[in-house]
């Protein structure tokens, strides 16, 4: 189910207008997920450094 309503006659301009918000949302979600993953990995490394016996 597309979040943005695509016009009936898909011109290049209409396609760009309908695809741009989805592209921005996708890039934003990808960036936040990547940042969260790096943050979790860094926190895990810190915990492992602080507790070397585990």
Backbone as a chain_set.jsonl record, in Angstrom:
{"seq": "XXXXXXXXXXXXXXXXXXXXXXXXXXXXXXXXXXXXXXXXXXXXXXXXXXXXXX", "coords": {"N": [[0.847, -1.193, 0.0], [0.83, 2.041, -1.066], [2.042, 4.952, 0.573], [1.817, 7.518, -0.374], [-0.397, 9.132, -2.576], [-0.429, 8.216, -5.868], [-0.551, 9.999, -8.894], [-3.077, 9.702, -11.556], [-2.241, 9.893, -14.248], [0.88, 9.1, -14.749], [3.251, 11.219, -14.91], [6.674, 12.329, -15.278], [7.127, 14.363, -13.489], [5.007, 14.09, -11.677], [5.608, 11.551, -10.678], [8.032, 12.11, -9.425], [7.174, 13.87, -7.436], [5.609, 12.142, -5.935], [7.371, 10.17, -5.16], [9.456, 11.406, -3.829], [8.864, 12.117, -1.018], [8.654, 9.511, 0.119], [11.203, 8.559, -0.38], [12.756, 10.308, 1.153], [11.814, 9.657, 3.722], [12.618, 6.988, 3.834], [15.432, 7.223, 3.699], [15.838, 8.661, 6.054], [14.945, 6.837, 8.02], [16.768, 4.776, 7.545], [19.183, 6.046, 8.205], [18.804, 6.646, 10.94], [18.491, 4.074, 11.978], [21.007, 2.993, 11.404], [22.61, 4.657, 12.937], [21.644, 4.053, 15.497], [22.379, 1.364, 15.602], [25.189, 1.531, 15.502], [25.557, 2.938, 17.874], [24.599, 1.108, 19.794], [26.436, -0.955, 19.388], [28.816, 0.32, 20.114], [28.251, 0.836, 22.827], [28.088, -1.781, 23.745], [30.73, -2.628, 23.335], [31.993, -0.943, 25.165], [30.959, -1.919, 27.578], [32.031, -4.487, 27.527], [34.718, -3.838, 27.676], [34.853, -2.694, 30.194], [34.232, -4.834, 31.789], [36.193, -7.228, 31.746], [36.348, -9.878, 32.529], [34.097, -11.243, 31.811]], "CA": [[0.0, 0.0, 0.0], [1.656, 3.258, -1.096], [1.631, 5.988, 1.516], [1.51, 8.728, -1.129], [-1.283, 8.83, -3.699], [0.218, 8.453, -7.154], [-1.544, 10.526, -9.842], [-3.556, 8.735, -12.547], [-1.319, 9.947, -15.389], [2.192, 9.21, -14.097], [4.317, 11.946, -15.59], [7.915, 12.292, -14.497], [6.989, 15.316, -12.387], [4.137, 13.478, -10.686], [6.343, 10.47, -10.032], [9.02, 12.703, -8.522], [6.47, 14.403, -6.27], [5.09, 11.061, -5.098], [8.464, 9.334, -4.664], [10.391, 12.167, -2.993], [8.642, 11.934, 0.433], [8.989, 8.145, 0.537], [12.661, 8.442, -0.405], [13.271, 11.021, 2.329], [11.49, 8.856, 4.904], [13.471, 5.806, 3.821], [16.802, 7.621, 4.056], [15.835, 9.035, 7.468], [14.856, 5.607, 8.819], [18.038, 4.052, 7.395], [20.228, 6.75, 8.957], [18.58, 6.484, 12.378], [18.78, 2.676, 12.332], [22.456, 2.798, 11.366], [23.165, 5.355, 14.097], [21.294, 3.269, 16.679], [23.179, 0.141, 15.592], [26.553, 1.893, 15.895], [25.518, 3.31, 19.289], [24.486, -0.125, 20.58], [27.687, -1.687, 19.288], [29.784, 1.039, 20.934], [27.932, 0.601, 24.233], [28.452, -3.167, 24.044], [32.186, -2.678, 23.452], [32.35, -0.292, 26.424], [30.64, -2.852, 28.666], [33.007, -5.576, 27.486], [36.007, -3.307, 28.131], [34.779, -2.459, 31.637], [34.127, -6.124, 32.469], [36.952, -8.151, 30.89], [36.275, -11.267, 32.97], [32.92, -11.9, 31.236]], "C": [[0.884, 1.245, 0.0], [1.128, 4.304, -0.134], [1.21, 7.251, 0.785], [0.649, 8.353, -2.32], [-0.592, 9.204, -5.005], [-0.832, 8.947, -8.148], [-1.878, 9.512, -10.932], [-2.64, 8.718, -13.778], [0.095, 10.159, -14.852], [3.218, 9.899, -14.988], [5.562, 11.905, -14.718], [7.812, 13.235, -13.301], [6.118, 14.726, -11.281], [4.835, 12.355, -9.943], [7.35, 11.032, -9.038], [8.335, 13.22, -7.26], [5.978, 13.291, -5.353], [6.217, 10.238, -4.491], [9.388, 10.085, -3.711], [10.112, 11.998, -1.497], [9.007, 10.538, 0.913], [10.499, 7.96, 0.578], [13.266, 9.122, 0.82], [13.019, 10.212, 3.595], [12.383, 7.627, 4.969], [14.897, 6.132, 4.227], [16.873, 7.968, 5.54], [15.805, 7.796, 8.356], [16.167, 4.84, 8.742], [19.132, 4.709, 8.23], [20.047, 6.552, 10.46], [18.867, 5.054, 12.806], [20.28, 2.439, 12.369], [23.096, 3.453, 12.587], [22.872, 4.57, 15.374], [22.145, 2.005, 16.754], [24.603, 0.446, 16.034], [26.596, 2.254, 17.377], [25.447, 2.067, 20.166], [25.793, -0.902, 20.554], [28.765, -1.008, 20.137], [29.529, 0.82, 22.415], [28.319, -0.814, 24.632], [29.964, -3.3, 24.205], [32.644, -2.031, 24.753], [32.099, -1.229, 27.594], [31.663, -3.982, 28.696], [34.376, -5.093, 27.952], [36.002, -3.121, 29.647], [34.722, -3.763, 32.417], [34.876, -7.172, 31.653], [36.807, -9.611, 31.3], [35.074, -11.993, 32.388], [33.236, -12.431, 29.855]], "O": [[1.612, 1.482, 0.964], [-0.08, 4.518, -0.034], [0.342, 7.982, 1.263], [0.927, 7.367, -3.003], [-0.219, 10.357, -5.218], [-1.909, 8.358, -8.232], [-1.104, 8.596, -11.211], [-2.305, 7.649, -14.289], [0.467, 11.288, -14.533], [3.958, 9.247, -15.725], [5.507, 11.495, -13.558], [8.343, 12.946, -12.229], [6.44, 14.842, -10.098], [4.681, 12.212, -8.73], [7.508, 10.499, -7.939], [8.839, 13.037, -6.152], [5.93, 13.464, -4.135], [6.045, 9.661, -3.417], [10.039, 9.464, -2.871], [11.057, 11.751, -0.748], [9.599, 10.382, 1.981], [11.02, 7.284, 1.466], [14.176, 8.584, 1.45], [13.901, 10.092, 4.445], [12.855, 7.261, 6.045], [15.505, 5.402, 5.01], [17.842, 7.618, 6.215], [16.55, 7.71, 9.331], [16.635, 4.309, 9.75], [19.917, 4.023, 8.884], [21.02, 6.317, 11.176], [19.427, 4.832, 13.88], [20.777, 1.757, 13.265], [24.004, 2.89, 13.199], [23.742, 4.433, 16.234], [22.584, 1.613, 17.835], [25.171, -0.285, 16.846], [27.559, 1.918, 18.067], [26.152, 1.976, 21.171], [26.215, -1.448, 21.573], [29.544, -1.688, 20.806], [30.471, 0.638, 23.186], [28.822, -1.032, 25.734], [30.434, -4.0, 25.101], [33.584, -2.516, 25.384], [32.925, -1.329, 28.501], [32.111, -4.388, 29.769], [35.122, -5.86, 28.561], [37.012, -3.356, 30.31], [35.118, -3.803, 33.582], [34.243, -7.939, 30.928], [37.111, -10.501, 30.506], [35.01, -13.221, 32.449], [32.371, -13.018, 29.206]]}, "num_chains": 1, "name": "protein.A"}
